[in-house]
Amino acid sequence: MIRVILPAALKVLANVNGELEVDPGEGATISAVIAAIEARFPALRGTILSHGERKRRPMVRFYACNSDLSHADIESPLPDAVVDGREPLLIIGAIAGG
C-alpha cells in the first residue's frame, strides 16, 4: 500500500481525515496512485490531474523522499521508500501570491 497525504481542501472533498492508503495495482507511478484515489473517491476526479489529458493541474505539486516530483513524468516509477510504505507521497496545493 502507498501512503498519500492530500491537501486540506481535497481531504474535505473526499471526506477523509489523515493520510490515505491506496493500492495502485501494477506499476507504482503517480498516475496509477491518482487513478486509485479517483476510483475510491470520485469527488476528486479532475482535481489533481486534468480531465482528458491527465496532466498535473497547475497549482498541484508532488513530493516524496525530500524530492519535488512535480515535473517528473507521471508514468515514472515512484521511489522505493514510497512503494514499500516507509515514506508518503505528498500531494500539495501550491500557494501563489505576491
Buried (B, 14 or more C-beta within 10 A) or exposed (E): EBBBBBBEEBBEBBEBEEEBEBEBEEEBBBBBBBBBBBEEBEEBBEBBBEEEEBEBBEEBBBBBBEEEBBEBEBEEBBBEEBBEEEBBBBBBBEEEEE
